[in-house]
Amino acid sequence: MEDRAAKVDALFGAQDGMCTLHAPNERVLFSKLRNTVVAMCAFVEEYAADFRSRGGTATAA
């Protein structure tokens, strides 16, 4: 079942040939990338603090 799902994911999605999400020569603004990473880190930090305050414990999978 997983093999079939992987094949379907390979055929459709953000990287398929019909995707027009990104232009071929699109550039990356590192300031926007940095701001995104900072925001994601702040979210995870806040989420973890809330999780711990509710008595949650983290375990490695």
N, C-alpha and C positions, 0 to 999 in steps of 0.2 A: 504494500500500500504506500509506503514512504517513497519508493522508487517512482511510482506513478505520479505522486504529488510533486516530486522534484522535476519530473519532465514537464508537468503542466506549468510550474513556476518558471521554467526556462523558456516556455513558449510565449507567455503573457507577462506583462508587468512593465516596470519602469525602464527595462533594458531591451524590450523587444523592438523589432525593426519598424513598427508602426508608431512608436512613441515619439512625440514631439515635445516632450517635457523640457529638453535642453537642446540648445543649438550646437552644431559640431564644433564651432570655435568659441564657445562660451568661456568666459574667464571667471575666476573665483576671486572675490574680494576677501582678502584675509581678515579684514576688520569685521566683516559680517560673520565669517566662520568663527573668529575668536569670540564675538559677542554671543553666538549661539552656544558655543562650548561653555562659556561662563554662566549663561542662563541655565543650561542643563545641569551644571554642577551645583548651582544654587538650589535648583529644584530638588535634586537628589539629597543634598544636605538637609534641606528643610523637611523633606519626606521622612528621612531616617530619624531626625529628631522627634518628629510627631509619632513615628512608629515606636520608638523607644519609650516615649512618654506614656504610651498606652500599654506598656508592658510587653511589647514584642521583643523577640530575640531573633537574631539572624543566624542562620546555619548555612554552611557551604553545601552546595548540591553535589 
